[in-house]
Amino acid sequence: MRVLVIGSGAREHALVSALRADPSVTHVVCAPGNAGIAGMVDVHPVKVDDPPAVASLAAQIHADLVVVGPEVPLVAGVADAVRALGVACFGPSAAAAQLEGSKAFAKQVMAEAGVDTALARVCHDLEGVAAALDEFGAPYVVKDDGLAAGKGVVVTSDREEALSHASACFSNGAPSVLIEEYLDGPEVSLFGITDGTVILPLQPAQDFKRAFDADAGPNTGGMGAYSPLPWAPANLVEEITSAVLEPMIDAMRSRGTPFSGLLYAGLALTSRGIRVVEFNARFGDPETQVVLARLKSPLGQLLLASALGTLAELPPLEWHEGAAVTVVIASAGYPESPRTGDAIQGLAAAAEIEGVQILHAGTSLNDRGEVVSAGGRVLSVTAVGDSLAQARQRAYAGVDLIRLAGSHHRRDIAELASQA
């Protein structure tokens, strides 16, 4: 099987690595890829949000399966264009990807499916925002209705900051923003692989959204993650699958827009039960890095079965014992104004640590052939171990060998969970 992976982040590096480990996968190509991915497989330049260009590349390289990593190409209709050429594609249609593309749409489908989520108001102007903020009270939760790369949400007790974020969303072209009630309790990410009828849950993970230790600083695309969750209830996956994932898949199918691909549920385990924070229409980053590190079943066969509608024929998923932790190294100025072009040293030494894998995100090669930073989140240092404590120790041992001027990372990823 020849597989084309679309994207350029650490998520795609993790997907490429896992696909290459599947004996049924004979060839992997990535577009556009990054410096780390280019060291493993062939890469091609492509505009990921240009459906005809992606479909043309899939045909050109004779792909048997296209795996779309990021959300932007999915919302743009890349999966539709690929399928129109008769090529199997892992990822939802543009219509189904609106579960991520519009938070207001997701709320509507959740209401139809009977899925519990935060109360919300959809606001089209600052006057409506102000009224909704006063209705819900602090802490205030303000969300851009559209795609914002994980950075469109502000949670604050400062009413002026909440209003300012809403104003910025409108200024950036958002037709609406959501004001939500604040949800207490720990957050959990659970991925479900689906063919539109059957949905297979993967193992849960927890990510760390804030830029700095102790959940300080602005929201980011994610600064680290770990799996499994030793503190989670034993039946958590079964409960989320039956109360959230399956009803959403059934509702999307009933609407005539079946959802095929990866349904990502971001959830809060509140004092009143499980509540959905958000849905994404693709693998999450950085949770993918730790979930795939633990997956024992062949990834290519799993994604192909999703694309072909044959998930019911697969054997139960198998998982490696132990745990995985990933720590994100971010460039100077991230998330507000990331600096790029800085040389990165120590990658080879870090990769030699037992259980450690260096997954590239925002990297490229300069004219001298050096790996340099090319984005906000630069690397995911991912480690597996017999326990969370061992995986965490290995991940940070790898982080400490990598040198990138001005970079920053959190030191508390999985810290509390590893002590449980």
Secondary structure, DSSP 8 states (H G I E B T S, - for coil): -EEEEEE-SHHHHHHHHHHHT-TT--EEEEEE--HHHHTTSEE----TT-HHHHHHHHHHTT-SEEEE-SHHHHHHTHHHHHHHTT-EEES--TTTTHHHH-HHHHHHHHHHHT--B--EEEESSHHHHHHHHHHH-SSEEEEESS--TT--EEEES-HHHHHHHHHHHHHTT-S-EEEE----S-EEEEEEEESSS-EEE---BEE--EEEGGGEEEE-S-SEEEES-TTS-TTHHHHHIIIIIHHHHHHHHHTT----EEEEEEEEEETTEEEEEEEESS--TTHHHHHHHHB-S-HHHHHHHHHHT-GGGS----B-SSEEEEEEEE-TTTTTS-----BEE-HHHHHTSTTEEEEESSEEE-TTS-EEE-SSEEEEEEEEESSHHHHHHHHHHHHTT-EETT-B--S-TTHHHHT-
